[in-house]
Structure formats: C-alpha cells, structure tokens
Amino acid sequence: MRPMTKLEADFNTALHGHALDVEARLAMLADGYLEPSPAARLVEAMRYGLLGGGKRLRPFLVIESARLFGVPAEIALNTAAALECVHCYSLIHDDLPAMDDDDLRRGRPTVHKAFDEATAILAGDGLLTFAFEILAMPGTHVDTSIRTELVLELARASGASGMAGGQMLDLQAETRKLPVASTLQLQAMKTGALIRFGCIAGAILGKASPDSCTALDRYGRTLGAAFQISDDLLDAEGDSAVVGKATAKDAASGKATLVGQMGIAGARQELQRLVTSATDALRDFGDRAAPLAEAARFMAVRRS
Amino acid sequence: MRPMTKLEADFNTALHGHALDVEARLAMLADGYLEPSPAARLVEAMRYGLLGGGKRLRPFLVIESARLFGVPAEIALNTAAALECVHCYSLIHDDLPAMDDDDLRRGRPTVHKAFDEATAILAGDGLLTFAFEILAMPGTHVDTSIRTELVLELARASGASGMAGGQMLDLQAETRKLPVASTLQLQAMKTGALIRFGCIAGAILGKASPDSCTALDRYGRTLGAAFQISDDLLDAEGDSAVVGKATAKDAASGKATLVGQMGIAGARQELQRLVTSATDALRDFGDRAAPLAEAARFMAVRRS
C-alpha cells in the first residue's frame, strides 16, 4: 500500500478534528432528546447507527461553509448533526435486505444485522425525523426564518427529488442500462443532494449574498459528483479492509457507475476535472476556503 | 348490521366534506412538488399510499381546531396535509413484511404488494420527508416562527418518543405481556401522538392562549386514547369487509390491547369515560367546538 500523501494526512487531520466535535454534539442531542423515550431498543438502534464513527464529511462541509461567513462552529454544529442524522438514516435503510442487502458497514454489522429488520426500519425513520426536530430547535439558530429555510432545503435534498429518489433510480438501474446523463442525474440525487446541502447550509446560516450562495451551490454540486466517482473508484479498486465495507459490489450487481461506463482511466480524468471546477468555485472566498478546497482535492486521492 | 345513527351519519358527512378538500390539497402538493422528480416509480408509490382515500381524521382535527381561533380552512390545509403524509408513511412502513405484514389496507393491496418492498420503504421515507417540506413552505403560514413550531411538534409526535417509538414497543409487546399502564403509554405514543398533534396544530396556527393550548392538549390526548380503544374494539368485533383491513389480528398476534386486558365490556366503559373527558375539555370553546365534540362521541359508535 502506498504511503499517505501530505494532502491526505492534512485533510484527515482536519476532518478528524471536526468529527470529534460532531460526535460530541450528536451524543449530547441523543442524550437529551432520544434517551427519555420509553422505546429503549429503538433508541439503542438509533445510537448504534448514528454514533458508529464514520468520516463525518457532510458535517465538515456545514461547519467549514458556515465559517466562510464568520459563523462559529458552535452555531453550525446542530445543523451539521441534523445532516448526519439524515445520512445515517439513509445508510440504515439502504443496507436493508430489500434494498442493497449489506451485512457490513464501517467495519461493523449493519443495523438490521445487529438488531433486526423491523428495528432497522424504525431506527432509520426515527433518525430522519430527529434531523428535522434538531433543525427546528431554538438552539439551532435564534432566527426562525433561518431554521425554516434549513428544514425546507434539507427536506428537498432528502426526498423524492433528492436522495430517496436517487436511491429508487439506483435500484431500478440494476436491471437496465443507463446512458451517462441518467447516471449523472441519479448520482446528483442519491449522493450529491446531501453534500450540496452541507455546502449551502453554511450560506443559509451565514445569510450569504446571492453571489456567495451561487458559488457554494456550484462547489457543492461538483464536490458531490467528485465524491461519487471517487466512491465508485474505491469500489472498483479498493481494499475492503481499508474501505470498511464490501467492495467490487457495483460490477457484481450491475449498478450504474461512471467507472463502468467510462472505464477507470476515463473516470479518473472526469474526477480531476470536477476537483478543479470545485476549487475554482471557491476562488472569491480566498484563504478562508482552504479547508473546503482541500476537501475537493482529497476526493482525487482518498482510499477510504 | 344495525342502521347508522344520526350521530354517525352527521359526523361522516362532516368528515367527508373536509376529506374532499384534503384530498384536493394533497393532490395539488403532489403535482407541484413530487411530480417533477425523475424518480417516477417512487412518486407513483407515494401517490398510491397517500391518495388512496382514508377517513382523513387527522386533517379534520387540524382544520377544526384551527377554526376555533378563526383560522380559515384554506390556511390550515397545508398543515393538515403534512400530518396526513406522516400518517400514510407510517401505514406503509407498518404494513411491511418485517413489521405487521399486512397485504390489505383500505380495501386495496398495501404498497409493498402493489409495488415491492424496497419501493414501499422509500415511499414511506419520501412521505415522511415531504411532510416537513410542506410545513416549511412559505405557503403553509406567513410567520416562520409558526412554521418552525409546527415542524418541531410534528417531529416530536412522530419520532422515537412518539409514533416510531410506539411502534417499536408494539412490536416488542407481541412477545411479552404488558401491564395496562404500559399498554396505555405505548398507545399514547403509537396512535395518540399524531392525533394530539392534529389538535394542537390548530392552537399553533391560531396563536392560542396557554389555556386554550392546555384544553386542546387534553382533548387531543383523550381523543387519541378513545380512538385506539375503538380501533381495538373494531379489530375484536368488526367485519373486515366494512373495516377495510384484516380484523381479529390483535388476538392472533398477541398484540397488547386494552380489549385483551379489560375485556370488551371493560374497554367499552373506558371508551365512554374518555369520550366524556374529551368533550369536557372543549367546554370553554362553546358551539364552535361542536364538530370536535362530535368527533369524540363518534369514537364510541364508529364501525370503520
């Protein structure tokens, strides 16, 4: 295995630093708002799916995009936590036998394996619901118009026109060949929409100008596309022990991926183009955007 | 079959009148905000689960509780629609093979029967998400603090401490005997929380006084409990052709119900006590609350 580059090491350090804060906030919110429920088994399954580590990339994007507008991490953390709840719910449901049927996630049994299917369905439902509870809490932002906008944008990113719709298209793609444009649309919905939300959430929290919103929207879209290609490359080339989940599943299941459609070299080239476009979108923010630019460049070199 | 009493006929007429408006609003929201999604199969399944008729009792409660404070139905309809989205999502997920495993709902195949399991899971997820999208829309109320409070209360009613938690406890109750107090708590979470939300949503939309909020909260809690007992009585005594779903399932599955614990006569007596308490809570609202009082009295005589 090749040694880690400085870029990888630096970005992993930055990511890990925020991840500790995110983990602490998620645990605090779970203690305060889930633990009082009499449904102990459900709360346990929700905690298992939520607090199992993970890179916490989406929360990182919320915190760093908010910082562009002078919003302290302390203020951005609830929104970051809410986004991570939606991400974790989607993993729990996607792993179900009726969906992607995965037994392993982040190196541990998936929720329906550690508990059972019914509990996993409810834990996903509960985390999705909890995300909106968190966004609507007074502690998330003093301004109700900002909380409402966050709810609206996260719902749009997660629903039928976003992540859930993308998962539907992905399941259907297993049984039919898609043109490249449809694969891109599917991925923009399935993975891109939540990543984009992470980036525009900072603009919402920071009451950003329309120009800044447009720039973060462009950054978020290209970063999301880059993330998906890098994920597909990991599946095609990666070591399951490092990646922490089963690899080489896409080719086996017939999933629509750009790697399958463009080949590994073509996908690598497209990934590089997207990384350049993403960092380009950040130009007007200057040095403050260095961590976000690093996140984009990291997509081209990540190994897990 | 005994003929319908005047109370039943009157209440059914009132319910049906609102249901037509609710159906139209749900269809309008689906047309405007779900239809544009490229995930056509998902949208179709969501519409199937959402627009399949149903009594629309929860929307009725939103509209009628809002009217107590002079809020026109036109303003209450989005909130009513959002609540119905959550209710329909819960039916779709509860019917899944891993949960209650039902093939029939409102006299039609359940969503996983008409489509497939993966699509049903995603359709439920999509409807839950759509509920929060609707509540956060500017068209739901001009005041963002009201929209935020609606999101917060609906999330609390639906999540681990509310409906989802109640469903978890209900699944666990199949394999162990519960004391009456635990059955009451389970039912207050599983069915009561959404019904209570329907009643306090009107108070939120109408910026009601603390006294009015307390009264509607009490009405909502007792109505929810009454609804659950009447549902259990229907299961124990009802005709599946009239009820529109399988009956006598509770005894077969070992579900915790008050009918099982108190017997039919005891449950009927408790139902009557709750109906009296619910109508009593409405006293200070005078004649304007007549439709809500009728809803409570209806619980003692409903046959579907």
Chai-1 contact restraints between the chains, C-beta under 6 A:
chainA,res_idxA,chainB,res_idxB,connection_type,confidence,min_distance_angstrom,max_distance_angstrom,comment,restraint_id
A,L34,B,A160,contact,1.0,0.0,6.0,A-B,restraint_1
A,S37,B,A160,contact,1.0,0.0,6.0,A-B,restraint_2
A,S37,B,S161,contact,1.0,0.0,6.0,A-B,restraint_3
A,S37,B,G165,contact,1.0,0.0,6.0,A-B,restraint_4
A,A39,B,A160,contact,1.0,0.0,6.0,A-B,restraint_5
A,A39,B,G165,contact,1.0,0.0,6.0,A-B,restraint_6
A,A39,B,M168,contact,1.0,0.0,6.0,A-B,restraint_7
A,A39,B,L169,contact,1.0,0.0,6.0,A-B,restraint_8
A,R41,B,M168,contact,1.0,0.0,6.0,A-B,restraint_9
A,L42,B,A160,contact,1.0,0.0,6.0,A-B,restraint_10
A,L42,B,G165,contact,1.0,0.0,6.0,A-B,restraint_11
A,L42,B,M168,contact,1.0,0.0,6.0,A-B,restraint_12
A,V43,B,A160,contact,1.0,0.0,6.0,A-B,restraint_13
A,H93,B,I121,contact,1.0,0.0,6.0,A-B,restraint_14
A,A98,B,E117,contact,1.0,0.0,6.0,A-B,restraint_15
A,A98,B,A118,contact,1.0,0.0,6.0,A-B,restraint_16
A,M99,B,A118,contact,1.0,0.0,6.0,A-B,restraint_17
A,E117,B,A98,contact,1.0,0.0,6.0,A-B,restraint_18
A,A118,B,A98,contact,1.0,0.0,6.0,A-B,restraint_19
A,A118,B,M99,contact,1.0,0.0,6.0,A-B,restraint_20
A,A118,B,L171,contact,1.0,0.0,6.0,A-B,restraint_21
A,I121,B,H93,contact,1.0,0.0,6.0,A-B,restraint_22
A,L122,B,A164,contact,1.0,0.0,6.0,A-B,restraint_23
A,L122,B,M168,contact,1.0,0.0,6.0,A-B,restraint_24
A,D125,B,A164,contact,1.0,0.0,6.0,A-B,restraint_25
A,G126,B,G159,contact,1.0,0.0,6.0,A-B,restraint_26
A,G126,B,A160,contact,1.0,0.0,6.0,A-B,restraint_27
A,G126,B,A164,contact,1.0,0.0,6.0,A-B,restraint_28
A,L128,B,L128,contact,1.0,0.0,6.0,A-B,restraint_29
A,T129,B,A155,contact,1.0,0.0,6.0,A-B,restraint_30
A,T129,B,S158,contact,1.0,0.0,6.0,A-B,restraint_31
A,T129,B,G159,contact,1.0,0.0,6.0,A-B,restraint_32
A,F130,B,G159,contact,1.0,0.0,6.0,A-B,restraint_33
A,F132,B,F132,contact,1.0,0.0,6.0,A-B,restraint_34
A,F132,B,V151,contact,1.0,0.0,6.0,A-B,restraint_35
A,F132,B,A155,contact,1.0,0.0,6.0,A-B,restraint_36
A,E133,B,A155,contact,1.0,0.0,6.0,A-B,restraint_37
A,A136,B,T148,contact,1.0,0.0,6.0,A-B,restraint_38
A,A136,B,V151,contact,1.0,0.0,6.0,A-B,restraint_39
A,A136,B,L152,contact,1.0,0.0,6.0,A-B,restraint_40
A,T144,B,T144,contact,1.0,0.0,6.0,A-B,restraint_41
A,T144,B,S145,contact,1.0,0.0,6.0,A-B,restraint_42
A,T144,B,T148,contact,1.0,0.0,6.0,A-B,restraint_43
A,S145,B,T144,contact,1.0,0.0,6.0,A-B,restraint_44
A,R147,B,T148,contact,1.0,0.0,6.0,A-B,restraint_45
A,T148,B,A136,contact,1.0,0.0,6.0,A-B,restraint_46
A,T148,B,T144,contact,1.0,0.0,6.0,A-B,restraint_47
A,T148,B,R147,contact,1.0,0.0,6.0,A-B,restraint_48
A,T148,B,T148,contact,1.0,0.0,6.0,A-B,restraint_49
A,V151,B,F132,contact,1.0,0.0,6.0,A-B,restraint_50
A,V151,B,A136,contact,1.0,0.0,6.0,A-B,restraint_51
A,V151,B,V151,contact,1.0,0.0,6.0,A-B,restraint_52
A,L152,B,A136,contact,1.0,0.0,6.0,A-B,restraint_53
A,A155,B,T129,contact,1.0,0.0,6.0,A-B,restraint_54
A,A155,B,F132,contact,1.0,0.0,6.0,A-B,restraint_55
A,A155,B,E133,contact,1.0,0.0,6.0,A-B,restraint_56
A,S158,B,T129,contact,1.0,0.0,6.0,A-B,restraint_57
A,G159,B,G126,contact,1.0,0.0,6.0,A-B,restraint_58
A,G159,B,T129,contact,1.0,0.0,6.0,A-B,restraint_59
A,G159,B,F130,contact,1.0,0.0,6.0,A-B,restraint_60
A,A160,B,L34,contact,1.0,0.0,6.0,A-B,restraint_61
A,A160,B,S37,contact,1.0,0.0,6.0,A-B,restraint_62
A,A160,B,A39,contact,1.0,0.0,6.0,A-B,restraint_63
A,A160,B,L42,contact,1.0,0.0,6.0,A-B,restraint_64
A,A160,B,V43,contact,1.0,0.0,6.0,A-B,restraint_65
A,A160,B,G126,contact,1.0,0.0,6.0,A-B,restraint_66
A,S161,B,S37,contact,1.0,0.0,6.0,A-B,restraint_67
A,A164,B,L122,contact,1.0,0.0,6.0,A-B,restraint_68
A,A164,B,D125,contact,1.0,0.0,6.0,A-B,restraint_69
A,A164,B,G126,contact,1.0,0.0,6.0,A-B,restraint_70
A,G165,B,S37,contact,1.0,0.0,6.0,A-B,restraint_71
A,G165,B,A39,contact,1.0,0.0,6.0,A-B,restraint_72
A,G165,B,L42,contact,1.0,0.0,6.0,A-B,restraint_73
A,M168,B,A39,contact,1.0,0.0,6.0,A-B,restraint_74
A,M168,B,R41,contact,1.0,0.0,6.0,A-B,restraint_75
A,M168,B,L42,contact,1.0,0.0,6.0,A-B,restraint_76
A,M168,B,L122,contact,1.0,0.0,6.0,A-B,restraint_77
A,L169,B,A39,contact,1.0,0.0,6.0,A-B,restraint_78
A,L171,B,A118,contact,1.0,0.0,6.0,A-B,restraint_79
